[in-house]
Amino acid sequence: MDFDLNEELQAIQQAAREFAEKEVAPTVDKDDREHRYRKDLVQKMGELGFFGCVIPEEYEGTDSGFVSLVVITEELARIHSSLRVAMNMQIGPARTIVEYGNEEQKKRFVPKIVTAEWISCFAITEPDAGSDVAAMRTRATLEGDHYVLNGSKTWISNAQVADVALVYAYTDPGKKHHGMSAFMVEMHQPGVSSKPLTEKLGSNASPTGELFFDNCKVPKENLIGKEGEGFKICMAELNHTRLSCGAGAVGVARACREASVSYANQRVQFGQKIGEFQMIQDMIAQMVVQEDAARLLLYRAGTLKDQGRPNNLETSIAKYYAGEVVAYSSDCALKIYGAYGYSKDYPVERYFRDSRSYQIVEGSANIQKLIIAQDALGYRKANR
Ligand SMILES: Cc1cc2nc3c(=O)[nH]c(=O)nc-3n(C[C@H](O)[C@H](O)[C@H](O)COP(=O)(O)OP(=O)(O)OC[C@H]3O[C@@H](n4cnc5c(N)ncnc54)[C@H](O)[C@@H]3O)c2cc1C
């Protein structure tokens, strides 16, 4: 399984596995049932350097690379899918500032996000702008030394717990994709409010909410990149968070496969272990193959990122496939567990609920297929 991981990556994998098994697993069911956001665990992840893996050392990162991001995220999601969301919420903004921010912004924001002293989030989605990011309505108008931000965002992970947010808004709506800009917004200030969303299907320990900006003043110095670069920056951010999202999917798929193998070796029907039935073996075989294939696709995309080579296509392929794999594996796990899969006494119902997010977030399955097919057909090259 650990194909080609070097010693450094193996050590990182071991650290993430130990953390997940020793510190997350004991309370995972309770946290899920009670919808508890575990800031203490997120801060511990910061202390362990998980959020710094794609951040240079000068900003408190470890710079261990994108493959390590895949490795860490898989280990966390294997135990609790909600923690892979925490990874993306810190890494998305921090890495984006490293790539597009100026030196002052990197020093001001990145170390605090990487260490989880500040909880962060990124806010793209709006009630009428999901896959169609350019349909967003949030506006930022320059008035002297600050922008005035107005609008609302929805489905924002960490909305109600974040200290800072990377917010996308139009500075010049007439220019469409070239009129959007990216801002770091400090959340504890007048003009910013949040509201939790009603209960979700899964990812219960990851808070999700709406954000409202009502004449919120954002200093000019908090513009990330240049005015009009927001759409480009947003796509670059999603290209990275897509990778760790895929890794989360593989982590949950692995949990499904491990639980299924264990149960199929215990449950006896018709005088034999159900694992001895070929129809169960068919599901197990497919789970093993698909999990392996998804992981290798993620390693390829991560390796390309680490080498600084174009990777949009490979990242979309990996994210799309991992989302399909976790949906399939969680479906199989539920079938293999029979009635017990339908019970809250076993974790597979949680895996099933958590699995459904992976075909929606960070660009839906259809959006990934659009990118992949348009590239194949020559209509729009993904790696430009
Ligand atoms: C748990 C969770 C956490 C989230 N966290 C965040 C966050 O932190 N920040 C953030 O900004 N957003 C977040 N989101 C929002 C998420 O990014 C959006 O849900 C996603 O972009 C899809 O948008 P939508 O739900 O509006 O679906 P829609 O865009 O309305 O899509 C509905 C359906 O139509 C399909 N579709 C849409 N366009 C096309 C097309 N061109 N071709 C073919 N099919 C199409 C989609 O694939 C989907 O099947 C989160 C969502 C969830 C569920």
Ligand as a Chemical Component Dictionary entry (heavy atoms), coordinates in Angstrom:
data_LIG
# 
_chem_comp.id                   LIG 
_chem_comp.type                 NON-POLYMER 
_chem_comp.pdbx_formal_charge   0 
_chem_comp.three_letter_code    LIG 
# 
loop_
_chem_comp_atom.comp_id 
_chem_comp_atom.atom_id 
_chem_comp_atom.alt_atom_id 
_chem_comp_atom.type_symbol 
_chem_comp_atom.charge 
_chem_comp_atom.model_Cartn_x 
_chem_comp_atom.model_Cartn_y 
_chem_comp_atom.model_Cartn_z 
_chem_comp_atom.pdbx_ordinal 
LIG C1  C1  C 0 -20.088 19.998 3.824   1  
LIG C2  C2  C 0 -19.825 21.113 2.870   2  
LIG C3  C3  C 0 -18.830 22.019 3.144   3  
LIG C4  C4  C 0 -18.605 23.084 2.269   4  
LIG N1  N1  N 0 -17.628 24.005 2.569   5  
LIG C5  C5  C 0 -17.446 25.081 1.749   6  
LIG C6  C6  C 0 -16.477 26.095 2.078   7  
LIG O1  O1  O 0 -15.770 25.999 3.088   8  
LIG N2  N2  N 0 -16.365 27.172 1.269   9  
LIG C7  C7  C 0 -17.131 27.325 0.147   10 
LIG O2  O2  O 0 -16.983 28.336 -0.533  11 
LIG N3  N3  N 0 -18.066 26.390 -0.201  12 
LIG C8  C8  C 0 -18.227 25.267 0.570   13 
LIG N4  N4  N 0 -19.163 24.315 0.248   14 
LIG C9  C9  C 0 -19.982 24.504 -0.936  15 
LIG C10 C10 C 0 -19.543 23.630 -2.098  16 
LIG O3  O3  O 0 -18.335 24.094 -2.605  17 
LIG C11 C11 C 0 -20.671 23.653 -3.144  18 
LIG O4  O4  O 0 -21.713 22.883 -2.602  19 
LIG C12 C12 C 0 -20.226 23.100 -4.473  20 
LIG O5  O5  O 0 -19.411 24.030 -5.132  21 
LIG C13 C13 C 0 -21.414 22.784 -5.386  22 
LIG O6  O6  O 0 -22.278 23.867 -5.455  23 
LIG P1  P1  P 0 -23.848 23.669 -5.165  24 
LIG O7  O7  O 0 -23.991 22.839 -3.956  25 
LIG O8  O8  O 0 -24.465 25.007 -5.207  26 
LIG O9  O9  O 0 -24.367 22.806 -6.371  27 
LIG P2  P2  P 0 -24.753 23.302 -7.838  28 
LIG O10 O10 O 0 -23.647 24.054 -8.454  29 
LIG O11 O11 O 0 -26.085 23.944 -7.810  30 
LIG O12 O12 O 0 -24.879 21.900 -8.579  31 
LIG C14 C14 C 0 -26.017 21.050 -8.454  32 
LIG C15 C15 C 0 -25.800 19.860 -9.381  33 
LIG O13 O13 O 0 -25.665 20.337 -10.735 34 
LIG C16 C16 C 0 -24.426 19.904 -11.262 35 
LIG N5  N5  N 0 -23.875 20.927 -12.154 36 
LIG C17 C17 C 0 -23.689 22.262 -11.911 37 
LIG N6  N6  N 0 -23.119 22.847 -12.978 38 
LIG C18 C18 C 0 -22.938 21.893 -13.911 39 
LIG C19 C19 C 0 -22.383 21.860 -15.224 40 
LIG N7  N7  N 0 -21.879 22.964 -15.789 41 
LIG N8  N8  N 0 -22.359 20.692 -15.892 42 
LIG C20 C20 C 0 -22.859 19.556 -15.329 43 
LIG N9  N9  N 0 -23.381 19.511 -14.095 44 
LIG C21 C21 C 0 -23.431 20.662 -13.387 45 
LIG C22 C22 C 0 -23.522 19.649 -10.072 46 
LIG O14 O14 O 0 -22.495 18.734 -10.377 47 
LIG C23 C23 C 0 -24.516 19.097 -9.067  48 
LIG O15 O15 O 0 -24.694 17.733 -9.329  49 
LIG C24 C24 C 0 -19.402 23.227 1.097   50 
LIG C25 C25 C 0 -20.405 22.290 0.813   51 
LIG C26 C26 C 0 -20.620 21.235 1.692   52 
LIG C27 C27 C 0 -21.688 20.248 1.356   53 
# 
loop_
_chem_comp_bond.comp_id 
_chem_comp_bond.atom_id_1 
_chem_comp_bond.atom_id_2 
_chem_comp_bond.value_order 
_chem_comp_bond.pdbx_ordinal 
LIG C1  C2  SING 1  
LIG C2  C3  SING 2  
LIG C2  C26 DOUB 3  
LIG C3  C4  DOUB 4  
LIG C4  N1  SING 5  
LIG C4  C24 SING 6  
LIG N1  C5  DOUB 7  
LIG C5  C6  SING 8  
LIG C5  C8  SING 9  
LIG C6  O1  DOUB 10 
LIG C6  N2  SING 11 
LIG N2  C7  SING 12 
LIG C7  O2  DOUB 13 
LIG C7  N3  SING 14 
LIG N3  C8  DOUB 15 
LIG C8  N4  SING 16 
LIG N4  C9  SING 17 
LIG N4  C24 SING 18 
LIG C9  C10 SING 19 
LIG C10 O3  SING 20 
LIG C10 C11 SING 21 
LIG C11 O4  SING 22 
LIG C11 C12 SING 23 
LIG C12 O5  SING 24 
LIG C12 C13 SING 25 
LIG C13 O6  SING 26 
LIG O6  P1  SING 27 
LIG P1  O7  DOUB 28 
LIG P1  O8  SING 29 
LIG P1  O9  SING 30 
LIG O9  P2  SING 31 
LIG P2  O10 DOUB 32 
LIG P2  O11 SING 33 
LIG P2  O12 SING 34 
LIG O12 C14 SING 35 
LIG C14 C15 SING 36 
LIG C15 O13 SING 37 
LIG C15 C23 SING 38 
LIG O13 C16 SING 39 
LIG C16 N5  SING 40 
LIG C16 C22 SING 41 
LIG N5  C17 SING 42 
LIG N5  C21 SING 43 
LIG C17 N6  DOUB 44 
LIG N6  C18 SING 45 
LIG C18 C19 SING 46 
LIG C18 C21 DOUB 47 
LIG C19 N7  SING 48 
LIG C19 N8  DOUB 49 
LIG N8  C20 SING 50 
LIG C20 N9  DOUB 51 
LIG N9  C21 SING 52 
LIG C22 O14 SING 53 
LIG C22 C23 SING 54 
LIG C23 O15 SING 55 
LIG C24 C25 DOUB 56 
LIG C25 C26 SING 57 
LIG C26 C27 SING 58 
# 
